[in-house]
Amino acid sequence: MVAMLFCVGQLSIFNFQFSIGSAFAQPAKRRTTTSNAVAQKGQSTEQKADRASLMFPTSAEMPEDVVWRRDIYRQLDLMADKNAPLYYPVEPTDRQVNLFTYLFRLFLTKRIPVYTYKLDGNESFAEKDRVEDVKDILDRYYIYYEENNGKYTVADNDIPSAQVKRYYVKESSYFDQRTGTYKAKVTALCPVLLEDDGFGDEGAVTPKPLFWIKYDDAAPFLSRLPIMTSNLNNITNMTADDFFTMNRYDGKIYKTANMQGKVLINEQDTAKLHKAQQKIEQQLVDFEEGIWKHREKVDTVSTDSVVVEKKVKTTKTVAKANTEEKKTTARGTTRRSTTTVSTNKERKPRESSNSSGPAASARRERR
């Protein structure tokens, strides 16, 4: 009995030592992960959401060394059918919110940075243009809020999502020479608040751009925002990131990146404005088609060159064969003619032997 208790005690001590040894023998990376997980328990929900956003893959960033790029600015009217998925539902529901409500909550909790909208309309993602004070935006656009220990909360019905009926979108069309692909990528978003001018005129509103958002900063979060894209199929089978990545939106060009800083929207003549917009759209289409036509031409030229090369080789082979055949024929003719001459020479003496001449007299002499 004593021996049995002694064995059990030794076994317990061994298991205790083995567990301690295993804890210290595990890889350093695993120990770090475990310690980080413990440390994360006391961190805020916003910080956890930021780390969780890294788990969602997004589209690759536009390379800086592309050989061709065209930057254009589009104006998205959320009342249009193609852009309506970004506007509804106006009032948040249990399972769905619209784009502005979602972005505004991210901005309010400082999970994404926003940047000041300048008077020239150009975006700047420099650190000096970053909006650090949330209260400044809330006060400037008269958004009701509550402050508690430096944190701002805004009720759902106080978020002006119904008034944000327009977006400014910067779109970069570029040709990536490394992958040989042509793409159009959204690089910046700007929600625009349409405010009634107070004179009671129908349709008379004053656009108030709120701030610029770098799309790559918002993309990990937009990949988790489901949207409904059809009135006939009410399933939310697409995300906001898919919507922008697949260029499902419809927007008119109001400005392009140019050296003169010209803005199309300043054109008062509607016909001229429409013509200028169509011209830019056609330039983008022509460039894209030109890429594929150039490829087809290169492929055709390379294919034709192979065919021509084969034809040349075949022609050379046939010509060589004909030359050899002619040489062979000529040699054969020469040989046949030579044989004929020699035969004729041999036949002449025989012909002379048939005559009564010296040969017969020679036989008589032998007798």
Secondary structure, DSSP 8 states (H G I E B T S, - for coil): -HHHHHHHHHHHHHHHHHHHHHHHHS-HHHHHHHHHHHHGGGS-HHHHHHHHHTTS-------TT-SEEEEEEEEEETTSGGGGGGT--SS--SS---HHHHHHHHHHTTSS--EE--TT-----SGGGB---HHHHHHHTT---EEETTEEE--GGGS-TTTEEEEEEEEEEEEETTTTEEEEEEEEEEEEEEEE-SS--TT-EEEEE-EEEEHHHHHHHHTT-EE---SS-----EEHHHHHHTT---EEEEEE--TT--BGGG---HHHHHHHHHHHHHHHHHHHHHHHHHHHHHHHHHHHHHHHHHHHHHHHHHHHHHHHHHHHHHHHHHHHHHHHHHHHHHHHHHHHHTSSSHHHHHHHHH-
